[in-house]
Amino acid sequence: MSAARRNPPGRRPVRKASGQGSAATDRLLRILLRRRKHPLSAGDVMVTDRPAVRRAVSAAALGNTMEWFDFGVYAYLAGTLGKVFFPASSPGAQVVSSFATFAAAFVVRPLGGMVFGPLGDRIGRQRVLAATMIMMAVSTFAVGFLPGYHSVGFVAPILLLICRLVQGFSTGGEYAGATTYIAEYAPDKRRGFLGSWLDFGTFVGYSLGSGLVTVLTGVLGEDGLVSWGWRLPFLVAGPLGLIGLYMRLRLEETPAFRREAEQAHRAAEEARATGGDDPVEDARQSGHGRLKEIFTRHWQAVLICMGLVLLYNVTNYMVTSYLPTFMTETLGQDPLTAQLLVLGTMIVVVLTITTVGRTSDRWGRRPVFLAGSLALIALAAPAVLLIRAGGILFPALGCLILGLLLVCFAGTSAATLPALFPTRLRYGALSISFNISVSLFGGTTPLFASGLVQLTGSHMVPAYYLMAAGVIGFVSTLFLHETAGKPLRGSGPMVETEEQAQRLVAHSRTEAGRRARDIWIRLRHPWSRH
């Protein structure tokens, strides 16, 4: 063999070691390879407890049901509440004023996220979720007792605004905490399916709230709703809140948080044993330190999260909160017909959402988001044109299209968003990212859409709004790493049975040995083709 073949151009000659030096080098290299590619052990794999998983999913979903019961009621009663609390305004201004009060709750959601999120990372998910449930139930229940404008004048809308602000503040820690809780309990291969039950609760709550208002509208009529009937749906929130609080108080802390807390406790004990606390680590564990770390080390994940949340929530609030009012106040359609059409759309979402979640476990989160984003861009305008066509058949078809687009995002988000952040920052980072995006783009959708329709006179504004959200969601999804079937960041694998754990550990050892062998061959024989 020629010298050129033994030492190709650009390669430095390899000096072969011999004897004892070569053996020592080989042993050292093997040790380094084992440390670098450490296989899983039995203690690294968490086997979930099925009854505990069911309790976690049920309690988290019930909280979302409570939250969205209120949203469904408020969306369907927007015109009625405008007459009760803003009677001096024109009909169009009443709707805008009502939605402005609705949007005001979203102004304080980032503040609630900044308070409850880091707090949930420090003291635990379960305690914070119980606190948010209490605040939501009390504030929603209180709306049912508010006096109208004719009784106390300008004080009435101020009281309504205060209740909405308390609701918004508590909601700032609700959805992110619930998604975090379910994600940290769910097995890796079923996270999409189990997470979809959270938004199942969302749309069940919306359907219950809107369904109740629809029944009251048919029974009491417009005059009866304005007079006293509008109070009844809000009063139902009290018993619902008590049930949800009972379920959440019975929950245990998530396995991922318990493991993270144990590791932090051991680190603190070691620091004290070696001569005192570490001021750098203390600052890192503080609330301010966590916020700084979120925006300096995880800013890319924050932006991706905000883009996906924008996509989901603009579609969500357009369909659930603005569409009933758009069909009645703007298009002049029969209120009962419009309410039934949107309610039917929500039932379709409820019936299909867990199927979408299961599909994301099999196909991945990115394909579902990409397909949904492209479909939203292409089908938003045809859907709105069908809704504008009048009658029942065409509007029903348009609502169905929007509902199927919405379920693509609703069935996937609860499993996708928590996987963007590590365990020690997950609740806080997700709360802040989620609520900033919802406040700026999601909760303001009814207000901006109704205002733009009033300003431009164009009934295609909802379609253009949805198309813009689709573009932003598509770009965000391009930067999203696939997480389906993989452990959460900062957590070990989670499986359903001991047999699955054993197979995973055995597979990990085999893969670690194969990777070590390949690296060994490349290092010892750099020009080998094997």
PyMOL commands that set and color helices and strands:
alter all, ss='L'
color gray80, all
select helices_A, chain A and resi 3-6+19-36+42-44+50-76+78-85+91-107+109-123+125-143+149-152+155-171+174-185+188-229+231-235+237-249+255-273+279-285+287-297+299-330+335-363+365-388+393-416+418-420+423-442+445-456+461-478+498-524
alter helices_A, ss='H'
color red, helices_A
select strands_A, chain A and resi 46-47+494-495
alter strands_A, ss='S'
color yellow, strands_A
deselect
rebuild
show_as cartoon
